[in-house]
Amino acid sequence: MGESIAASHWDAVYASKAANEVSWFEATPSLSLDLIARFGQPSGSVIDIGGGESLLVDALLAGARSDVTVLDISENALAAVRRRLGDRADAVDWIVADIASWTPERRYDVWHDRAVLHFLNDPADQASYARALDAALSPSGVAIVGTFAPDGPEHCSGLPVTRHDAESLARLLGKRFRLLFTTRADHRTPWDTVQHFQFSLFGREAGCSDIGGR
Ligand SMILES: C[S@@+](CC[C@H](N)C(=O)[O-])C[C@H]1O[C@@H](n2cnc3c(N)ncnc32)[C@H](O)[C@@H]1O
């Protein structure tokens, strides 16, 4: 899917549906918050990749995190969250970008992705994602990647997805990263169906903190 087609798709989704009318809505992003609290440095920076209209950013700000970035391909999604946050939006860095072609300008202590990587079906896009993660993660940072599990849905928002487990993610990220934790999670959609997710957490292998080369 080309970058502008993907952006149009997601902008149309967010223009036509309320935040709680999409299958991925969760009133409280409990698992994400728990993993960030358990594995992230207490006052470390966080980037939410493909944050959409997630309430994660609200909870991070309420938890006194002062360095929070939300990236999404959809300008509409980020505009809606900025409206929701009002003045608090000024405390957040907002990036409209396609994660498959984004070059980070700084590093972050926590990379969080819930339900974004699985939309990248082309191996070249997946490799670009891994390169962006490598370039963006601080030397002692952790990457939390939540995707549909191997027994999860095959489509979402009308798009095909690539399902993952910890092993496929470890292969994708390569030898520079080490799996620290993985868990399965059942997401209950607003219409009360269950979607099987997996969340896997990676840190850098010792000596693999330089930006670039794999
Ligand atoms: C299923 S939603 C999940 C949103 C949010 N992470 C959550 O848990 O509520 C997928 C999000 O990824 C964004 N997205 C899809 N493809 C993307 C890409 N290539 N680069 C950046 N964001 C993307 C969409 O705009 C959408 O907000």
The ligand as a Gaussian input file, in Angstrom:
#p B3LYP/6-31G(d) Opt

LIG

0 1
 C       -5.436000      -0.257000      14.635000
 S       -4.981000       1.386000      14.824000
 C       -4.213000       1.372000      16.434000
 C       -4.166000       2.760000      17.060000
 C       -3.533000       2.805000      18.439000
 N       -2.172000       2.306000      18.422000
 C       -4.353000       2.070000      19.440000
 O       -3.883000       1.088000      20.023000
 O       -5.488000       2.506000      19.681000
 C       -3.602000       1.532000      13.737000
 C       -3.011000       2.931000      13.718000
 O       -1.817000       2.919000      12.964000
 C       -1.797000       4.023000      12.098000
 N       -0.969000       3.592000      10.959000
 C       -1.268000       2.652000      10.040000
 N       -0.261000       2.497000       9.174000
 C        0.714000       3.354000       9.579000
 C        2.012000       3.665000       9.082000
 N        2.505000       3.038000       7.997000
 N        2.747000       4.600000       9.724000
 C        2.243000       5.215000      10.821000
 N        1.026000       4.971000      11.335000
 C        0.277000       4.054000      10.717000
 C       -3.238000       4.293000      11.763000
 O       -3.485000       5.608000      11.332000
 C       -3.917000       3.955000      13.078000
 O       -3.989000       5.078000      13.910000

